[in-house]
């Protein structure tokens, strides 16, 4: 099914979604008193974009400390992980 979404008049585009997703969106929109579900789709896209940016920032932060641990610290953590994994069984 083709669905037209509009973001406050800035741009209109076609997005394909399965019928069951459209039905759920219409149900949510009706509960909110909305005529269509464009606002819900916009909110979902905004949330996805925020999470993606946040995830990328966390990955970059983690990568920035790559290599900052000396060998003794790394060995200590590795041994700690081995011990923990040994207790999981």
N, C-alpha and C positions, 0 to 999 in steps of 0.2 A: 504494500500500500504506500502511496506517495502522500506525504504530509507536508504542508507548507508552514514554515515557522517564520515569524517576524520579530525582530528585536527593535522595539520602539521606533519603527519606521525607518531605521538605518539601512537594513538589508533584508531581503526576502530570499529564502533559499528552499530547495526541496530536499527533504531527508526521508529516506525509506526506513520504515519500522514495521515490524510484524503486527498483524491485526490484534493479537492479544496484548501487546504493549500499548497500542493506541487505545484499546478498551480500558486498560488500567489507568492511563493518563486521563481519559475522559471522566472516569469515575472519581479520580482525585480532584480534578477540576470542578466537577459538579459539587463535591463535598465542600469545596472552598467557595462556591458561589461564582465560579468563573464560567464564561461561555466557552472558551477554547482552552487549550493547554500550552500555548506558547510561553506563558510566564513560567510554568513548571519546567519546561524544557530549558529555558534560559537559566533558571536556578540550578538545574542539574549540570549544565555545561559550565557554569561559573564554579560550582563546587568541584567538578572534575579538574578544571584548569588550576584552581588553587591547590588541590591535592598534588597535582603533577608538579607544579612549581615547588611546592614544599618538599616533595620527595626528591626532586633534583637537587635542591639546596642541601638536604640531609646527606645525599650521596656525595656531593662535592665536599661537604664538611668532613665526612668520613675519609674521603680520598686525600684530603689535605693533610691528614695526620699519618698517612701511609709512610712507613719507614722511620717514624720518629721514636720507635721503641728499640732499645738495645737488645742484643741477643739474650742476655740473662733474663730480662723482663719477658721476652717472647717465650723462652723456654719455661719460665714459671707459669705463665698463662696456659701454655700448651699442656703442661703436666696437670694443672688444675682442671682443664677440660677433660682430659683422659680420666681423672678420678671421678668427676661428675658423671661421665658417660658410663663408667663401670658400675655405678650405683643405680643406674636406670634399669638395669636388667633384672 
